[in-house]
Amino acid sequence: MAKIILASNNAAKIKEMRQILADMDIELISMAEAGVNEEIEENGTTFEENALIKARTVMKKTGILAIADDSGLEVDYLNKEPGIYSSRYLGHETSYDVKNKAIIDRLAGVEGSARSARFVCVIAAVFPDGRELVTRGTMEGKIAKEPEGVNGFGYDPIMYLPDLGKTSAQLLPEEKNSLSHRGKALDKMRQELLKYL
């Protein structure tokens, strides 16, 4: 079984990615499980740059194929904020309940299509032979007026999906994984990983 290191220690993200890639004959391990304990500075200006920074760092440290995800929420009315700063928005230690409320408050009085937003996920893979691959997926929706749902994590409770009439946090995990930005980006990456493996 091939080993792939996921350049993350975010337990919810690791669980989601393991579910999405469950049908592949791979062992997906976290940075901590691989013995990489350093804090990687994400100083890129795009999701692509940040994902590559993480994957390159972990591959260099371990010599094992590394994949990294950089993802976030883009709210069109807020000039695509919080964007690449989604996890750091209002500070690393700030709870998502506070972050979600702040975004809803900033959109007070904004109606209809002006509330458009999307989740973006970029997956980067850095191979021991030096090859690098990047895939991107998005999930389009609108910012909800109130948080709804208990599934998922992060901004899921405020990402309303008009076609489904519910938020991302109201989706069952298997439903979310087939529609989500992360699911789409990983699905594109899966084809490349299968060729490599």
PyMOL CGO cylinders between C-alpha atoms (Angstrom):
from pymol import cmd
from pymol.cgo import CYLINDER

trace = [
    CYLINDER, 0.00, 0.00, 0.00, 1.43, 3.35, -1.05, 0.3, 1, 1, 1, 1, 1, 1,
    CYLINDER, 1.43, 3.35, -1.05, 1.90, 6.01, 1.58, 0.3, 1, 1, 1, 1, 1, 1,
    CYLINDER, 1.90, 6.01, 1.58, 0.91, 9.62, 0.95, 0.3, 1, 1, 1, 1, 1, 1,
    CYLINDER, 0.91, 9.62, 0.95, 1.47, 12.38, 3.48, 0.3, 1, 1, 1, 1, 1, 1,
    CYLINDER, 1.47, 12.38, 3.48, -1.22, 15.00, 3.82, 0.3, 1, 1, 1, 1, 1, 1,
    CYLINDER, -1.22, 15.00, 3.82, 0.49, 18.28, 4.69, 0.3, 1, 1, 1, 1, 1, 1,
    CYLINDER, 0.49, 18.28, 4.69, -2.01, 19.12, 7.43, 0.3, 1, 1, 1, 1, 1, 1,
    CYLINDER, -2.01, 19.12, 7.43, -2.81, 18.46, 11.06, 0.3, 1, 1, 1, 1, 1, 1,
    CYLINDER, -2.81, 18.46, 11.06, -6.44, 19.63, 10.74, 0.3, 1, 1, 1, 1, 1, 1,
    CYLINDER, -6.44, 19.63, 10.74, -8.30, 16.54, 12.01, 0.3, 1, 1, 1, 1, 1, 1,
    CYLINDER, -8.30, 16.54, 12.01, -11.60, 17.42, 10.27, 0.3, 1, 1, 1, 1, 1, 1,
    CYLINDER, -11.60, 17.42, 10.27, -9.86, 18.00, 6.93, 0.3, 1, 1, 1, 1, 1, 1,
    CYLINDER, -9.86, 18.00, 6.93, -7.84, 14.77, 7.22, 0.3, 1, 1, 1, 1, 1, 1,
    CYLINDER, -7.84, 14.77, 7.22, -11.00, 12.77, 8.03, 0.3, 1, 1, 1, 1, 1, 1,
    CYLINDER, -11.00, 12.77, 8.03, -12.83, 14.28, 5.03, 0.3, 1, 1, 1, 1, 1, 1,
    CYLINDER, -12.83, 14.28, 5.03, -9.92, 13.58, 2.65, 0.3, 1, 1, 1, 1, 1, 1,
    CYLINDER, -9.92, 13.58, 2.65, -9.60, 9.98, 3.92, 0.3, 1, 1, 1, 1, 1, 1,
    CYLINDER, -9.60, 9.98, 3.92, -13.33, 9.48, 3.22, 0.3, 1, 1, 1, 1, 1, 1,
    CYLINDER, -13.33, 9.48, 3.22, -13.05, 10.93, -0.30, 0.3, 1, 1, 1, 1, 1, 1,
    CYLINDER, -13.05, 10.93, -0.30, -9.99, 8.80, -1.18, 0.3, 1, 1, 1, 1, 1, 1,
    CYLINDER, -9.99, 8.80, -1.18, -11.20, 5.67, 0.68, 0.3, 1, 1, 1, 1, 1, 1,
    CYLINDER, -11.20, 5.67, 0.68, -11.44, 3.58, -2.50, 0.3, 1, 1, 1, 1, 1, 1,
    CYLINDER, -11.44, 3.58, -2.50, -7.73, 4.06, -3.32, 0.3, 1, 1, 1, 1, 1, 1,
    CYLINDER, -7.73, 4.06, -3.32, -5.10, 1.60, -2.13, 0.3, 1, 1, 1, 1, 1, 1,
    CYLINDER, -5.10, 1.60, -2.13, -3.20, 4.23, -0.15, 0.3, 1, 1, 1, 1, 1, 1,
    CYLINDER, -3.20, 4.23, -0.15, -2.39, 5.08, 3.42, 0.3, 1, 1, 1, 1, 1, 1,
    CYLINDER, -2.39, 5.08, 3.42, -3.03, 8.79, 3.94, 0.3, 1, 1, 1, 1, 1, 1,
    CYLINDER, -3.03, 8.79, 3.94, -1.11, 10.02, 6.98, 0.3, 1, 1, 1, 1, 1, 1,
    CYLINDER, -1.11, 10.02, 6.98, -0.96, 13.42, 8.65, 0.3, 1, 1, 1, 1, 1, 1,
    CYLINDER, -0.96, 13.42, 8.65, 2.15, 15.56, 9.07, 0.3, 1, 1, 1, 1, 1, 1,
    CYLINDER, 2.15, 15.56, 9.07, 2.30, 14.64, 12.75, 0.3, 1, 1, 1, 1, 1, 1,
    CYLINDER, 2.30, 14.64, 12.75, 2.06, 10.92, 11.94, 0.3, 1, 1, 1, 1, 1, 1,
    CYLINDER, 2.06, 10.92, 11.94, 4.95, 11.42, 9.49, 0.3, 1, 1, 1, 1, 1, 1,
    CYLINDER, 4.95, 11.42, 9.49, 7.02, 13.12, 12.21, 0.3, 1, 1, 1, 1, 1, 1,
    CYLINDER, 7.02, 13.12, 12.21, 6.88, 16.59, 10.64, 0.3, 1, 1, 1, 1, 1, 1,
    CYLINDER, 6.88, 16.59, 10.64, 6.02, 18.95, 13.48, 0.3, 1, 1, 1, 1, 1, 1,
    CYLINDER, 6.02, 18.95, 13.48, 7.05, 22.35, 12.19, 0.3, 1, 1, 1, 1, 1, 1,
    CYLINDER, 7.05, 22.35, 12.19, 4.62, 25.18, 11.57, 0.3, 1, 1, 1, 1, 1, 1,
    CYLINDER, 4.62, 25.18, 11.57, 4.69, 25.87, 7.80, 0.3, 1, 1, 1, 1, 1, 1,
    CYLINDER, 4.69, 25.87, 7.80, 4.37, 29.54, 6.97, 0.3, 1, 1, 1, 1, 1, 1,
    CYLINDER, 4.37, 29.54, 6.97, 1.77, 30.02, 4.25, 0.3, 1, 1, 1, 1, 1, 1,
    CYLINDER, 1.77, 30.02, 4.25, 3.09, 33.23, 2.71, 0.3, 1, 1, 1, 1, 1, 1,
    CYLINDER, 3.09, 33.23, 2.71, 1.77, 32.74, -0.82, 0.3, 1, 1, 1, 1, 1, 1,
    CYLINDER, 1.77, 32.74, -0.82, -0.72, 35.12, -2.40, 0.3, 1, 1, 1, 1, 1, 1,
    CYLINDER, -0.72, 35.12, -2.40, -2.98, 32.44, -3.92, 0.3, 1, 1, 1, 1, 1, 1,
    CYLINDER, -2.98, 32.44, -3.92, -4.49, 29.12, -2.85, 0.3, 1, 1, 1, 1, 1, 1,
    CYLINDER, -4.49, 29.12, -2.85, -2.19, 27.44, -5.40, 0.3, 1, 1, 1, 1, 1, 1,
    CYLINDER, -2.19, 27.44, -5.40, 0.99, 28.98, -3.96, 0.3, 1, 1, 1, 1, 1, 1,
    CYLINDER, 0.99, 28.98, -3.96, 0.05, 28.08, -0.38, 0.3, 1, 1, 1, 1, 1, 1,
    CYLINDER, 0.05, 28.08, -0.38, -0.82, 24.48, -1.25, 0.3, 1, 1, 1, 1, 1, 1,
    CYLINDER, -0.82, 24.48, -1.25, 2.51, 24.07, -3.07, 0.3, 1, 1, 1, 1, 1, 1,
    CYLINDER, 2.51, 24.07, -3.07, 4.47, 25.62, -0.18, 0.3, 1, 1, 1, 1, 1, 1,
    CYLINDER, 4.47, 25.62, -0.18, 3.01, 23.04, 2.21, 0.3, 1, 1, 1, 1, 1, 1,
    CYLINDER, 3.01, 23.04, 2.21, 3.40, 20.03, -0.09, 0.3, 1, 1, 1, 1, 1, 1,
    CYLINDER, 3.40, 20.03, -0.09, 6.99, 20.96, -1.05, 0.3, 1, 1, 1, 1, 1, 1,
    CYLINDER, 6.99, 20.96, -1.05, 8.03, 21.41, 2.58, 0.3, 1, 1, 1, 1, 1, 1,
    CYLINDER, 8.03, 21.41, 2.58, 6.66, 18.02, 3.66, 0.3, 1, 1, 1, 1, 1, 1,
    CYLINDER, 6.66, 18.02, 3.66, 8.02, 16.15, 0.64, 0.3, 1, 1, 1, 1, 1, 1,
    CYLINDER, 8.02, 16.15, 0.64, 11.50, 17.65, 1.20, 0.3, 1, 1, 1, 1, 1, 1,
    CYLINDER, 11.50, 17.65, 1.20, 11.45, 16.61, 4.87, 0.3, 1, 1, 1, 1, 1, 1,
    CYLINDER, 11.45, 16.61, 4.87, 10.25, 13.05, 4.23, 0.3, 1, 1, 1, 1, 1, 1,
    CYLINDER, 10.25, 13.05, 4.23, 11.08, 12.09, 0.64, 0.3, 1, 1, 1, 1, 1, 1,
    CYLINDER, 11.08, 12.09, 0.64, 7.51, 10.74, 0.37, 0.3, 1, 1, 1, 1, 1, 1,
    CYLINDER, 7.51, 10.74, 0.37, 4.75, 11.91, -2.00, 0.3, 1, 1, 1, 1, 1, 1,
    CYLINDER, 4.75, 11.91, -2.00, 2.99, 14.78, -0.23, 0.3, 1, 1, 1, 1, 1, 1,
    CYLINDER, 2.99, 14.78, -0.23, -0.33, 16.38, -0.98, 0.3, 1, 1, 1, 1, 1, 1,
    CYLINDER, -0.33, 16.38, -0.98, -1.60, 19.61, 0.51, 0.3, 1, 1, 1, 1, 1, 1,
    CYLINDER, -1.60, 19.61, 0.51, -4.90, 21.39, 0.42, 0.3, 1, 1, 1, 1, 1, 1,
    CYLINDER, -4.90, 21.39, 0.42, -5.39, 25.12, 0.64, 0.3, 1, 1, 1, 1, 1, 1,
    CYLINDER, -5.39, 25.12, 0.64, -8.98, 26.14, 0.78, 0.3, 1, 1, 1, 1, 1, 1,
    CYLINDER, -8.98, 26.14, 0.78, -11.22, 28.94, 1.84, 0.3, 1, 1, 1, 1, 1, 1,
    CYLINDER, -11.22, 28.94, 1.84, -14.35, 30.98, 1.41, 0.3, 1, 1, 1, 1, 1, 1,
    CYLINDER, -14.35, 30.98, 1.41, -14.67, 33.79, -1.14, 0.3, 1, 1, 1, 1, 1, 1,
    CYLINDER, -14.67, 33.79, -1.14, -17.54, 36.23, -0.58, 0.3, 1, 1, 1, 1, 1, 1,
    CYLINDER, -17.54, 36.23, -0.58, -18.05, 38.34, -3.71, 0.3, 1, 1, 1, 1, 1, 1,
    CYLINDER, -18.05, 38.34, -3.71, -19.60, 41.33, -1.87, 0.3, 1, 1, 1, 1, 1, 1,
    CYLINDER, -19.60, 41.33, -1.87, -16.53, 41.45, 0.40, 0.3, 1, 1, 1, 1, 1, 1,
    CYLINDER, -16.53, 41.45, 0.40, -14.07, 41.54, -2.54, 0.3, 1, 1, 1, 1, 1, 1,
    CYLINDER, -14.07, 41.54, -2.54, -13.55, 37.76, -2.18, 0.3, 1, 1, 1, 1, 1, 1,
    CYLINDER, -13.55, 37.76, -2.18, -12.64, 37.98, 1.50, 0.3, 1, 1, 1, 1, 1, 1,
    CYLINDER, -12.64, 37.98, 1.50, -11.69, 36.07, 3.58, 0.3, 1, 1, 1, 1, 1, 1,
    CYLINDER, -11.69, 36.07, 3.58, -10.11, 34.10, 0.70, 0.3, 1, 1, 1, 1, 1, 1,
    CYLINDER, -10.11, 34.10, 0.70, -6.65, 32.71, 1.42, 0.3, 1, 1, 1, 1, 1, 1,
    CYLINDER, -6.65, 32.71, 1.42, -6.93, 34.13, 4.96, 0.3, 1, 1, 1, 1, 1, 1,
    CYLINDER, -6.93, 34.13, 4.96, -10.06, 32.08, 5.75, 0.3, 1, 1, 1, 1, 1, 1,
    CYLINDER, -10.06, 32.08, 5.75, -8.51, 30.07, 8.59, 0.3, 1, 1, 1, 1, 1, 1,
    CYLINDER, -8.51, 30.07, 8.59, -6.75, 33.16, 9.97, 0.3, 1, 1, 1, 1, 1, 1,
    CYLINDER, -6.75, 33.16, 9.97, -9.72, 35.53, 9.52, 0.3, 1, 1, 1, 1, 1, 1,
    CYLINDER, -9.72, 35.53, 9.52, -10.17, 37.56, 12.74, 0.3, 1, 1, 1, 1, 1, 1,
    CYLINDER, -10.17, 37.56, 12.74, -7.23, 35.62, 14.25, 0.3, 1, 1, 1, 1, 1, 1,
    CYLINDER, -7.23, 35.62, 14.25, -6.18, 31.96, 14.41, 0.3, 1, 1, 1, 1, 1, 1,
    CYLINDER, -6.18, 31.96, 14.41, -7.77, 31.40, 17.82, 0.3, 1, 1, 1, 1, 1, 1,
    CYLINDER, -7.77, 31.40, 17.82, -11.14, 32.92, 16.90, 0.3, 1, 1, 1, 1, 1, 1,
    CYLINDER, -11.14, 32.92, 16.90, -13.94, 30.35, 16.78, 0.3, 1, 1, 1, 1, 1, 1,
    CYLINDER, -13.94, 30.35, 16.78, -15.84, 29.75, 13.55, 0.3, 1, 1, 1, 1, 1, 1,
    CYLINDER, -15.84, 29.75, 13.55, -19.05, 30.73, 15.34, 0.3, 1, 1, 1, 1, 1, 1,
    CYLINDER, -19.05, 30.73, 15.34, -17.56, 34.23, 15.70, 0.3, 1, 1, 1, 1, 1, 1,
    CYLINDER, -17.56, 34.23, 15.70, -16.13, 34.27, 12.15, 0.3, 1, 1, 1, 1, 1, 1,
    CYLINDER, -16.13, 34.27, 12.15, -19.44, 33.13, 10.66, 0.3, 1, 1, 1, 1, 1, 1,
    CYLINDER, -19.44, 33.13, 10.66, -21.42, 35.74, 12.60, 0.3, 1, 1, 1, 1, 1, 1,
    CYLINDER, -21.42, 35.74, 12.60, -18.98, 38.47, 11.50, 0.3, 1, 1, 1, 1, 1, 1,
    CYLINDER, -18.98, 38.47, 11.50, -19.48, 37.59, 7.82, 0.3, 1, 1, 1, 1, 1, 1,
    CYLINDER, -19.48, 37.59, 7.82, -23.28, 37.50, 8.19, 0.3, 1, 1, 1, 1, 1, 1,
    CYLINDER, -23.28, 37.50, 8.19, -23.14, 40.89, 9.98, 0.3, 1, 1, 1, 1, 1, 1,
    CYLINDER, -23.14, 40.89, 9.98, -21.00, 42.40, 7.21, 0.3, 1, 1, 1, 1, 1, 1,
    CYLINDER, -21.00, 42.40, 7.21, -23.68, 41.37, 4.69, 0.3, 1, 1, 1, 1, 1, 1,
    CYLINDER, -23.68, 41.37, 4.69, -26.56, 42.98, 6.65, 0.3, 1, 1, 1, 1, 1, 1,
    CYLINDER, -26.56, 42.98, 6.65, -29.01, 44.46, 4.15, 0.3, 1, 1, 1, 1, 1, 1,
    CYLINDER, -29.01, 44.46, 4.15, -27.39, 42.67, 1.19, 0.3, 1, 1, 1, 1, 1, 1,
    CYLINDER, -27.39, 42.67, 1.19, -29.95, 40.55, -0.68, 0.3, 1, 1, 1, 1, 1, 1,
    CYLINDER, -29.95, 40.55, -0.68, -30.27, 37.87, -3.33, 0.3, 1, 1, 1, 1, 1, 1,
    CYLINDER, -30.27, 37.87, -3.33, -27.48, 37.24, -5.82, 0.3, 1, 1, 1, 1, 1, 1,
    CYLINDER, -27.48, 37.24, -5.82, -25.33, 39.92, -4.16, 0.3, 1, 1, 1, 1, 1, 1,
    CYLINDER, -25.33, 39.92, -4.16, -24.74, 37.36, -1.36, 0.3, 1, 1, 1, 1, 1, 1,
    CYLINDER, -24.74, 37.36, -1.36, -22.92, 35.03, -3.81, 0.3, 1, 1, 1, 1, 1, 1,
    CYLINDER, -22.92, 35.03, -3.81, -19.94, 33.12, -2.45, 0.3, 1, 1, 1, 1, 1, 1,
    CYLINDER, -19.94, 33.12, -2.45, -17.93, 29.99, -3.07, 0.3, 1, 1, 1, 1, 1, 1,
    CYLINDER, -17.93, 29.99, -3.07, -15.70, 27.53, -1.37, 0.3, 1, 1, 1, 1, 1, 1,
    CYLINDER, -15.70, 27.53, -1.37, -12.39, 27.09, -3.20, 0.3, 1, 1, 1, 1, 1, 1,
    CYLINDER, -12.39, 27.09, -3.20, -10.07, 24.14, -2.72, 0.3, 1, 1, 1, 1, 1, 1,
    CYLINDER, -10.07, 24.14, -2.72, -6.68, 23.67, -4.37, 0.3, 1, 1, 1, 1, 1, 1,
    CYLINDER, -6.68, 23.67, -4.37, -4.85, 20.36, -4.00, 0.3, 1, 1, 1, 1, 1, 1,
    CYLINDER, -4.85, 20.36, -4.00, -1.12, 20.28, -4.72, 0.3, 1, 1, 1, 1, 1, 1,
    CYLINDER, -1.12, 20.28, -4.72, 0.89, 17.08, -5.02, 0.3, 1, 1, 1, 1, 1, 1,
    CYLINDER, 0.89, 17.08, -5.02, 4.69, 17.08, -4.91, 0.3, 1, 1, 1, 1, 1, 1,
    CYLINDER, 4.69, 17.08, -4.91, 6.28, 13.81, -5.99, 0.3, 1, 1, 1, 1, 1, 1,
    CYLINDER, 6.28, 13.81, -5.99, 9.69, 12.50, -4.91, 0.3, 1, 1, 1, 1, 1, 1,
    CYLINDER, 9.69, 12.50, -4.91, 10.85, 12.73, -8.56, 0.3, 1, 1, 1, 1, 1, 1,
    CYLINDER, 10.85, 12.73, -8.56, 10.24, 16.50, -8.51, 0.3, 1, 1, 1, 1, 1, 1,
    CYLINDER, 10.24, 16.50, -8.51, 6.97, 16.57, -10.44, 0.3, 1, 1, 1, 1, 1, 1,
    CYLINDER, 6.97, 16.57, -10.44, 4.26, 18.89, -9.16, 0.3, 1, 1, 1, 1, 1, 1,
    CYLINDER, 4.26, 18.89, -9.16, 0.54, 18.80, -9.89, 0.3, 1, 1, 1, 1, 1, 1,
    CYLINDER, 0.54, 18.80, -9.89, -2.19, 21.23, -8.90, 0.3, 1, 1, 1, 1, 1, 1,
    CYLINDER, -2.19, 21.23, -8.90, -5.98, 20.79, -9.16, 0.3, 1, 1, 1, 1, 1, 1,
    CYLINDER, -5.98, 20.79, -9.16, -8.81, 23.15, -8.17, 0.3, 1, 1, 1, 1, 1, 1,
    CYLINDER, -8.81, 23.15, -8.17, -12.45, 22.68, -7.25, 0.3, 1, 1, 1, 1, 1, 1,
    CYLINDER, -12.45, 22.68, -7.25, -15.19, 25.13, -6.25, 0.3, 1, 1, 1, 1, 1, 1,
    CYLINDER, -15.19, 25.13, -6.25, -18.61, 24.92, -4.63, 0.3, 1, 1, 1, 1, 1, 1,
    CYLINDER, -18.61, 24.92, -4.63, -20.89, 27.85, -5.46, 0.3, 1, 1, 1, 1, 1, 1,
    CYLINDER, -20.89, 27.85, -5.46, -23.57, 29.20, -3.12, 0.3, 1, 1, 1, 1, 1, 1,
    CYLINDER, -23.57, 29.20, -3.12, -24.72, 32.20, -1.12, 0.3, 1, 1, 1, 1, 1, 1,
    CYLINDER, -24.72, 32.20, -1.12, -24.08, 33.39, 2.40, 0.3, 1, 1, 1, 1, 1, 1,
    CYLINDER, -24.08, 33.39, 2.40, -27.00, 32.33, 4.60, 0.3, 1, 1, 1, 1, 1, 1,
    CYLINDER, -27.00, 32.33, 4.60, -28.82, 34.83, 6.82, 0.3, 1, 1, 1, 1, 1, 1,
    CYLINDER, -28.82, 34.83, 6.82, -28.30, 32.52, 9.82, 0.3, 1, 1, 1, 1, 1, 1,
    CYLINDER, -28.30, 32.52, 9.82, -25.95, 29.57, 10.46, 0.3, 1, 1, 1, 1, 1, 1,
    CYLINDER, -25.95, 29.57, 10.46, -27.73, 26.22, 9.93, 0.3, 1, 1, 1, 1, 1, 1,
    CYLINDER, -27.73, 26.22, 9.93, -26.62, 22.62, 10.37, 0.3, 1, 1, 1, 1, 1, 1,
    CYLINDER, -26.62, 22.62, 10.37, -24.19, 20.67, 12.52, 0.3, 1, 1, 1, 1, 1, 1,
    CYLINDER, -24.19, 20.67, 12.52, -22.18, 18.65, 9.98, 0.3, 1, 1, 1, 1, 1, 1,
    CYLINDER, -22.18, 18.65, 9.98, -18.89, 19.68, 8.40, 0.3, 1, 1, 1, 1, 1, 1,
    CYLINDER, -18.89, 19.68, 8.40, -16.69, 22.38, 9.90, 0.3, 1, 1, 1, 1, 1, 1,
    CYLINDER, -16.69, 22.38, 9.90, -15.50, 25.95, 9.44, 0.3, 1, 1, 1, 1, 1, 1,
    CYLINDER, -15.50, 25.95, 9.44, -17.80, 28.06, 7.26, 0.3, 1, 1, 1, 1, 1, 1,
    CYLINDER, -17.80, 28.06, 7.26, -20.12, 25.15, 6.30, 0.3, 1, 1, 1, 1, 1, 1,
    CYLINDER, -20.12, 25.15, 6.30, -23.06, 26.48, 8.42, 0.3, 1, 1, 1, 1, 1, 1,
    CYLINDER, -23.06, 26.48, 8.42, -23.23, 29.76, 6.46, 0.3, 1, 1, 1, 1, 1, 1,
    CYLINDER, -23.23, 29.76, 6.46, -22.69, 28.40, 2.91, 0.3, 1, 1, 1, 1, 1, 1,
    CYLINDER, -22.69, 28.40, 2.91, -26.24, 28.11, 1.56, 0.3, 1, 1, 1, 1, 1, 1,
    CYLINDER, -26.24, 28.11, 1.56, -26.68, 25.95, -1.54, 0.3, 1, 1, 1, 1, 1, 1,
    CYLINDER, -26.68, 25.95, -1.54, -29.78, 27.25, -3.41, 0.3, 1, 1, 1, 1, 1, 1,
    CYLINDER, -29.78, 27.25, -3.41, -30.14, 24.14, -5.62, 0.3, 1, 1, 1, 1, 1, 1,
    CYLINDER, -30.14, 24.14, -5.62, -30.40, 21.94, -2.51, 0.3, 1, 1, 1, 1, 1, 1,
    CYLINDER, -30.40, 21.94, -2.51, -32.22, 24.40, -0.23, 0.3, 1, 1, 1, 1, 1, 1,
    CYLINDER, -32.22, 24.40, -0.23, -29.78, 23.81, 2.61, 0.3, 1, 1, 1, 1, 1, 1,
    CYLINDER, -29.78, 23.81, 2.61, -26.35, 24.79, 3.89, 0.3, 1, 1, 1, 1, 1, 1,
    CYLINDER, -26.35, 24.79, 3.89, -23.20, 22.78, 3.47, 0.3, 1, 1, 1, 1, 1, 1,
    CYLINDER, -23.20, 22.78, 3.47, -23.43, 21.91, 7.19, 0.3, 1, 1, 1, 1, 1, 1,
    CYLINDER, -23.43, 21.91, 7.19, -26.85, 20.33, 6.63, 0.3, 1, 1, 1, 1, 1, 1,
    CYLINDER, -26.85, 20.33, 6.63, -25.46, 17.82, 4.12, 0.3, 1, 1, 1, 1, 1, 1,
    CYLINDER, -25.46, 17.82, 4.12, -24.57, 14.27, 5.14, 0.3, 1, 1, 1, 1, 1, 1,
    CYLINDER, -24.57, 14.27, 5.14, -20.81, 13.61, 4.81, 0.3, 1, 1, 1, 1, 1, 1,
    CYLINDER, -20.81, 13.61, 4.81, -21.16, 11.39, 1.70, 0.3, 1, 1, 1, 1, 1, 1,
    CYLINDER, -21.16, 11.39, 1.70, -23.49, 13.95, 0.09, 0.3, 1, 1, 1, 1, 1, 1,
    CYLINDER, -23.49, 13.95, 0.09, -21.06, 16.79, 0.84, 0.3, 1, 1, 1, 1, 1, 1,
    CYLINDER, -21.06, 16.79, 0.84, -18.02, 14.85, -0.39, 0.3, 1, 1, 1, 1, 1, 1,
    CYLINDER, -18.02, 14.85, -0.39, -19.64, 14.29, -3.81, 0.3, 1, 1, 1, 1, 1, 1,
    CYLINDER, -19.64, 14.29, -3.81, -20.48, 18.00, -4.25, 0.3, 1, 1, 1, 1, 1, 1,
    CYLINDER, -20.48, 18.00, -4.25, -17.82, 19.88, -2.35, 0.3, 1, 1, 1, 1, 1, 1,
    CYLINDER, -17.82, 19.88, -2.35, -14.90, 21.95, -3.55, 0.3, 1, 1, 1, 1, 1, 1,
    CYLINDER, -14.90, 21.95, -3.55, -12.55, 19.48, -1.82, 0.3, 1, 1, 1, 1, 1, 1,
    CYLINDER, -12.55, 19.48, -1.82, -14.30, 16.48, -3.37, 0.3, 1, 1, 1, 1, 1, 1,
    CYLINDER, -14.30, 16.48, -3.37, -14.01, 17.99, -6.87, 0.3, 1, 1, 1, 1, 1, 1,
    CYLINDER, -14.01, 17.99, -6.87, -10.35, 18.96, -6.50, 0.3, 1, 1, 1, 1, 1, 1,
    CYLINDER, -10.35, 18.96, -6.50, -9.44, 15.55, -5.03, 0.3, 1, 1, 1, 1, 1, 1,
    CYLINDER, -9.44, 15.55, -5.03, -11.37, 13.75, -7.75, 0.3, 1, 1, 1, 1, 1, 1,
    CYLINDER, -11.37, 13.75, -7.75, -9.23, 15.48, -10.40, 0.3, 1, 1, 1, 1, 1, 1,
    CYLINDER, -9.23, 15.48, -10.40, -6.09, 14.69, -8.39, 0.3, 1, 1, 1, 1, 1, 1,
    CYLINDER, -6.09, 14.69, -8.39, -7.14, 11.03, -7.93, 0.3, 1, 1, 1, 1, 1, 1,
    CYLINDER, -7.14, 11.03, -7.93, -6.73, 10.37, -11.67, 0.3, 1, 1, 1, 1, 1, 1,
    CYLINDER, -6.73, 10.37, -11.67, -3.14, 11.66, -11.53, 0.3, 1, 1, 1, 1, 1, 1,
    CYLINDER, -3.14, 11.66, -11.53, -2.34, 9.75, -8.35, 0.3, 1, 1, 1, 1, 1, 1,
    CYLINDER, -2.34, 9.75, -8.35, -3.66, 6.51, -9.88, 0.3, 1, 1, 1, 1, 1, 1,
    CYLINDER, -3.66, 6.51, -9.88, -1.29, 6.96, -12.85, 0.3, 1, 1, 1, 1, 1, 1,
    CYLINDER, -1.29, 6.96, -12.85, 1.62, 7.59, -10.49, 0.3, 1, 1, 1, 1, 1, 1,
    CYLINDER, 1.62, 7.59, -10.49, 0.84, 4.67, -8.19, 0.3, 1, 1, 1, 1, 1, 1,
]
cmd.load_cgo(trace, "trace")
